[in-house]
Amino acid sequence: MTDVPPLILASASPRRLALLQQIGLDPDHLMPTNIDETPSKLETPRALALRLAREKALAAREIADADIEMRPSLILSADTVVSVGRRILPKTELTDQALACLSLLSGRGHRVFTGLALSEPGGKIRSKVIETRVRFKRLSRKDMDDYIASGEWRGKAGGYAIQGLAGSFVIKLVGSYTSVVGLPVAETAAMLEGAGYPVRRKWTEAVV
């Protein structure tokens, strides 16, 4: 197929790139964007995840449209928000933030919302939010201290990475595991297919 549009991933996340590659997709370009991720007053976690995903796609579209070769691109973006009730947990950068998040998540359920957006040439944007429920075991202070010592929590929504060491804290998950990692692959594939992108074109390439 020769008329496949370029695919841009509007993210610098190695996890999102790896998840795309897991389903046979290699973006033609990586285009991380720098937007203000501060929640608006009274904004719900679901609304925040959707808004940030759409804003990332729009910011990348503006850049792509300035380059004639990138104008036909499909631009994929996502944002993940962790919440307890209506409380939005930060993307932790400091140890006290991480400890506060782990203490709050200990022994209770929380929700992970990943907003997904796909910008098509001409201005159309497809978007949706995927919700997953996660429950942690009750964490001892040693559990938390050891995890904080690992450094794995840095920059992670809610102070943990489910695909890493913190997977040992999870006792229940209802929904999409890959969404908690950062990109819901089933929904991503469906969204791309809906826009006419040949998601499975490389699946039949023989490996010799």
Secondary structure, DSSP 4 states (H G I P E B T S, - for coil): ---PPPEEE----HHHHHHHHHTT---SEE-------PPPTT--HHHHHHHHHHHHHHHHHHHHHTSTTTTT-EEEEEEEEEEETTEEPPB--SHHHHHHHHHHHTTSEEEEEEEEEEEPTTS-EEEEEEEEEEEEPPPPHHHHHHHHHHTTTTT-BTT--TTTGGGGGEEEEES-HHHHHT--HHHHHHHHHHTT--TTTTTT----
